[in-house]
Amino acid sequence: MARKGIREYDAKRILAKALADQPAQVALVSPEGRLTSMVGDHPWLKDHRLVVKPDQLFGKRGKHGLIAVDLDLAAADAWIEKRAGTEVTVGSITGTLTHFLVEPYRPHEMEYYAAMRTTMEGDRIYLSAKGGVDVEENWDQVTTLEIPVGSDLDRAALRSRAADLFANEHVELMARWVADLYDLFVQGHFAYLEINPLTIVNGVVHPLDTVAKVDDTAEFEARDVWGDLEFPTPFGRSFSPEEQHIADLDARTGASLKLSILNPDGIIWTMVAGGGASVIYADTISDLGHGHELANYGEYSGNPNREMTHQYAVTILDLMTRNKDPKGRKKVLLIGGGIANFTDVAKTFTGIIEALREYASKLRRIGVEIYVRRGGPNYKTGLKLMRALGDELDLPIHVYGPETHMTHIVTLSLQHMGGAQ
């Protein structure tokens, strides 16, 4: 599962579409638009007092003075125009404000809390009668309902928890609403969904602040639930040309291609098959005390074709071979992965081998040790091709199959460099 954060606007749009009586009054102002020009599509903008806040995957907006409430349309438009394009620092992250959420202002007194999370053991529902900015400080008042893998939500147990938490007049409404929300959580392939706070006005539940993450690999199954869903770049993060290139490739294929540059001067580079394997390799490198030398993080998976794998490999090799290590050390390239279920190892290796041929002279010039570990369909053919390539190009390519533990090549490469701990 690849968990991706989505905008609060999209989360509320999805809730409004799926849940009965859920208000659908929410608008997103992008850099290309003005709030006042959106009245035709959102006539409620001129009929309500408004709330305005940035919508860029960061929290604590109220504590940073980035929420305005009880504004008319002109004041809301002016508030956005004053801040759009400006830099702000939230915690240790600085970024530019570009997108703003606008919705009706809901005067209220009570605030509840509801959240849902997917874990290895199943799903968890968190509920509290004391929502708001201090919910973390009052976590002892949050109740948890477990839904083990393969089980359905126990609605009687949910109703009992609601009776213990919420005001009598809200028990039935909250029990029904949370059950419907959980159905949406499952159908929409959410990994995390937090509504803090929510309030109730005239018998209708209003999510006031929403944070959501979904499994982005479920787009085909969840398309009807999500609608047109964008995965925005995290706040303060901008893509390098190489990262953007891989993101563009990823958007054009049913496979998965991901790349993040962590330290372009690092000496440990990875080309890992599989999202889970990429996490394990990165963790192992860090656990062995070399996280600061890890140059990149990413994956290729889902049986990408030769051309996609070739372009992915070329992008990494180009970055890796631009400069020698200033300390004169060799660089390491780990071509790793688990034991594939359906990815044709020989076929994906063909694209990588083509890229290695193109960059052979640069790899020799800067001094690169290559370690390969792979298993799965046609792995013997793929490993044989890699061994032959090392002899052909006079490159140190060390090849291992599924008999070797997946991350053992990390230890081997660091020992060769004299850096294993």
ZIQUIHU-V825026 format. One record per residue. N is the residue number from 1. NEAR is the number of other C-alpha atoms within 10 Angstrom. Layout:
N NEAR
N NEAR
//
This chain:
1 12
2 14
3 15
4 19
5 25
6 22
7 25
8 21
9 23
10 24
11 22
12 25
13 19
14 20
15 21
16 16
17 15
18 17
19 14
20 12
21 12
22 18
23 18
24 14
25 15
26 19
27 22
28 21
29 23
30 15
31 12
32 7
33 11
34 15
35 21
36 16
37 11
38 14
39 14
40 9
41 9
42 16
43 11
44 16
45 23
46 14
47 11
48 16
49 19
50 21
51 21
52 25
53 21
54 24
55 24
56 23
57 16
58 16
59 16
60 12
61 14
62 11
63 10
64 12
65 9
66 15
67 15
68 19
69 17
70 16
71 17
72 17
73 21
74 11
75 15
76 22
77 18
78 14
79 17
80 23
81 14
82 9
83 16
84 18
85 14
86 11
87 13
88 15
89 11
90 16
91 10
92 6
93 11
94 13
95 17
96 16
97 20
98 19
99 20
100 22
101 21
102 25
103 22
104 23
105 17
106 18
107 11
108 10
109 8
110 15
111 17
112 21
113 20
114 23
115 21
116 24
117 18
118 19
119 13
120 7
121 11
122 13
123 22
124 18
125 22
126 16
127 25
128 26
129 21
130 20
131 23
132 18
133 13
134 10
135 18
136 11
137 8
138 12
139 14
140 9
141 15
142 18
143 16
144 15
145 16
146 16
147 17
148 15
149 12
150 7
151 10
152 10
153 16
154 12
155 13
156 10
157 12
158 20
159 19
160 12
161 18
162 24
163 17
164 14
165 20
166 19
167 13
168 11
169 10
170 15
171 18
172 14
173 18
174 23
175 21
176 15
177 17
178 20
179 18
180 15
181 19
182 20
183 16
184 17
185 21
186 13
187 14
188 21
189 23
190 23
191 22
192 21
193 22
194 20
195 23
196 23
197 22
198 21
199 21
200 18
201 12
202 5
203 11
204 15
205 18
206 17
207 22
208 18
209 16
210 20
211 21
212 24
213 20
214 24
215 17
216 19
217 16
218 14
219 16
220 9
221 12
222 18
223 12
224 12
225 17
226 21
227 13
228 8
229 15
230 12
231 13
232 13
233 14
234 14
235 17
236 18
237 11
238 11
239 13
240 10
241 9
242 17
243 17
244 15
245 17
246 21
247 17
248 13
249 19
250 19
251 12
252 12
253 13
254 15
255 16
256 24
257 25
258 21
259 22
260 17
261 19
262 14
263 16
264 16
265 19
266 19
267 21
268 26
269 25
270 23
271 23
272 27
273 26
274 23
275 19
276 14
277 19
278 21
279 14
280 16
281 22
282 20
283 15
284 17
285 20
286 14
287 11
288 14
289 13
290 19
291 17
292 14
293 18
294 21
295 20
296 22
297 19
298 21
299 23
300 24
301 19
302 19
303 21
304 22
305 17
306 18
307 14
308 23
309 25
310 20
311 18
312 26
313 22
314 19
315 17
316 21
317 22
318 15
319 16
320 26
321 20
322 13
323 13
324 19
325 16
326 7
327 6
328 9
329 13
330 17
331 22
332 23
333 22
334 22
335 21
336 28
337 27
338 21
339 20
340 19
341 12
342 11
343 21
344 19
345 23
346 22
347 20
348 22
349 22
350 19
351 21
352 25
353 22
354 19
355 21
356 22
357 14
358 13
359 16
360 18
361 15
362 18
363 25
364 16
365 12
366 17
367 19
368 24
369 19
370 21
371 21
372 21
373 25
374 26
375 24
376 19
377 17
378 15
379 22
380 17
381 13
382 22
383 22
384 12
385 16
386 22
387 17
388 12
389 18
390 19
391 11
392 10
393 14
394 12
395 19
396 17
397 21
398 18
399 20
400 20
401 19
402 15
403 9
404 13
405 12
406 21
407 20
408 15
409 22
410 21
411 16
412 15
413 21
414 17
415 12
416 12
417 14
418 9
419 13
420 15
421 10
//
